[in-house]
Amino acid sequence: MAGKEGLIAERECVDQAWKARGEFALLHDLTNCLRIGDVTVFTAAGPEVMEIKSSPERRSPAQLQRIAAAQRALQALGPLPGDNRGHRLYDLNVTFETHLDLLRLATERASTDGVFATRVPGDRALVMADLYGCNRQGWNSSEMTERVQRQLAAAQRRAGINGEREYMVSATSLDSVARDPLRVPFAAYPLDPIACARLIGDLSVFVIVTSGLDLADALYDSGIDATWVREPSTADLIPGEVLIELRSTVTEPFIGTVVMQRDRMMQLCRSEMDRYLIELIEQRSWIEGIRYLMALDKLMPRQPWPCYRDEYLTWA
């Protein structure tokens, strides 16, 4: 971003939006996931994606088309930009609740103690390691690794997920930009700015672990027909890998008093598991979001991207 041509014009756009209209504007170059346009202005009518050029003649028609496609997707009028027209945003009438307060505590404790681990409600365990905190303790890399493993194992026991490793799944903050651009950038997390900077630079790293079997059981116990389908494995999850299958029966009016029953199946893949873990979503909210999708009496897009009702209030 430093030295980028057009940066002055982009910053002027941000200043103008705030000073003239009191609207927050986000420079896309500050994120790892906003790649269409230069600036998003959050107006009363909704987010507006803008391409900023010092000269109007320099605007690319292809870029303008991508911006238009992004605007349609945000208004639920079209698919997300890209080659897969099955990718569509889907609003959930469910409140977004998280345990990010535990992540905030972990960043504070690890910055002084080096390593901090805790149980997270929803059959999860969290461990955080901070380079500065570990240096303060005088630990070398092997000593830090040993403490991370020991404290994580203890947190897993407290969380009741000390089961078979073949069914354990995890998400890590390490190298997040290169690993998955679909994640919420750490700059937007409701943490101290220094903590965000350390996560971005991998000076602080956290891992969230859960048992896939326990998570499928939690869905089943809530009334959702859920089955863990991933073969037992200690290998890392791969993009698109199906982990849980969810089934339901939808009853619809047909003719007169006749009704039609239609079986519906949803597959929960790695991206949704990663989101549940890395964003520390409160389990009840997450399950209710899935129930909301499963109970809809109309066809869903082939690959819905769920958005919670008030999720924007969480991210800075």
C-alpha positions, 0 to 999 in steps of 0.5 A, spaced: 500 500 500 505 504 501 507 508 495 501 506 491 499 510 485 492 513 487 493 513 495 492 520 496 485 520 492 483 514 496 485 517 502 481 524 500 475 519 499 475 516 506 476 523 509 470 526 505 465 521 507 467 522 514 467 529 514 462 531 510 456 525 511 459 522 517 460 515 513 465 510 515 469 508 509 474 502 509 480 502 504 480 495 501 488 495 501 488 494 509 484 488 508 486 481 505 479 479 503 476 486 499 479 485 492 474 489 488 474 496 488 478 501 492 474 503 498 467 501 501 463 507 504 458 504 509 452 509 507 445 509 510 442 505 504 448 500 505 455 499 503 457 502 497 463 499 493 467 505 489 473 505 484 477 511 486 482 514 480 485 520 479 482 521 472 475 518 470 478 516 464 483 510 467 477 506 470 476 499 467 470 497 464 471 490 467 473 493 474 466 497 474 462 490 472 465 486 478 463 492 482 456 492 480 456 484 481 458 485 488 453 491 489 448 486 486 450 480 491 450 485 497 443 486 495 441 479 494 440 480 487 445 476 484 451 471 485 457 473 489 463 475 483 466 469 481 466 463 476 461 459 481 454 462 480 451 458 486 455 462 491 450 467 494 450 471 500 444 469 505 441 473 511 440 469 517 434 472 522 439 470 527 443 474 532 451 473 532 454 471 538 461 470 540 466 468 545 471 473 542 472 476 549 476 469 551 480 471 545 481 478 548 483 475 555 488 470 551 492 475 547 492 479 554 495 473 558 499 470 553 503 477 552 505 477 559 505 469 560 508 467 553 502 461 553 495 461 555 490 456 554 482 455 556 476 452 555 471 455 550 464 453 550 461 449 545 466 443 545 472 447 544 479 449 546 483 455 545 491 456 546 495 462 544 502 463 544 505 470 544 513 471 541 514 477 546 511 473 552 515 467 550 521 471 550 520 475 556 520 468 560 526 466 556 524 460 553 527 457 546 522 454 541 522 447 543 520 450 550 515 454 547 512 448 543 512 443 549 508 449 553 503 450 548 502 442 547 501 441 555 496 447 556 492 445 550 492 438 552 489 441 559 484 445 556 482 440 551 480 435 558 477 441 561 472 442 555 471 434 555 474 433 548 480 429 549 477 424 544 480 420 538 485 424 534 482 422 528 476 426 529 479 432 532 479 438 527 482 445 528 483 452 525 489 456 526 491 464 526 498 462 523 499 465 516 492 467 515 492 471 509 496 466 505 491 460 508 484 463 507 482 470 504 475 468 506 476 470 513 475 476 517 481 480 517 484 480 524 485 488 523 477 488 524 477 483 530 474 487 537 481 487 540 486 492 542 490 494 536 497 492 538 494 485 539 491 485 532 497 487 529 501 481 533 496 476 530 497 479 523 504 479 523 504 472 526 507 474 533 501 472 536 498 465 534 492 462 536 489 455 535 482 453 536 480 445 537 474 441 537 471 434 536 468 433 530 464 427 533 462 432 539 460 437 534 455 433 530 452 430 537 451 437 539 447 438 532 443 432 533 441 433 540 438 440 538 434 436 533 438 437 527 439 430 523 446 431 523 452 425 521 459 426 521 462 423 515 469 425 514 473 419 514 478 418 521 484 422 519 489 426 522 491 430 516 489 437 515 482 439 512 482 441 505 478 446 501 471 443 500 472 437 504 465 435 507 465 434 514 458 433 516 451 432 512 445 435 515 438 432 513 431 435 513 424 434 510 420 440 508 412 439 507 409 444 502 402 445 499 401 442 492 394 441 490 388 443 494 389 439 501 395 435 498 401 436 500 408 434 498 414 432 502 421 434 500 427 431 503 433 436 503 440 435 505 446 440 506 453 439 507 457 442 512 464 443 509 471 446 511 470 453 510 464 453 515 467 449 520 473 454 520 468 460 521 465 456 527 472 455 530 476 461 528 471 466 530 469 463 536 461 463 534 457 461 540 455 454 539 447 456 540 447 461 535 451 457 530 446 451 530 440 456 530 443 459 523 443 452 521 436 450 523 434 457 520 437 455 513 434 448 514 427 450 515 426 455 509 420 453 505 424 455 499 430 453 495 436 455 497 442 457 493 447 451 491 452 454 496 449 459 501 454 464 504 450 465 511 450 472 514 448 473 521 443 479 522 447 483 526 454 481 525 457 488 523 456 490 530 462 485 532 467 487 527 471 493 528 
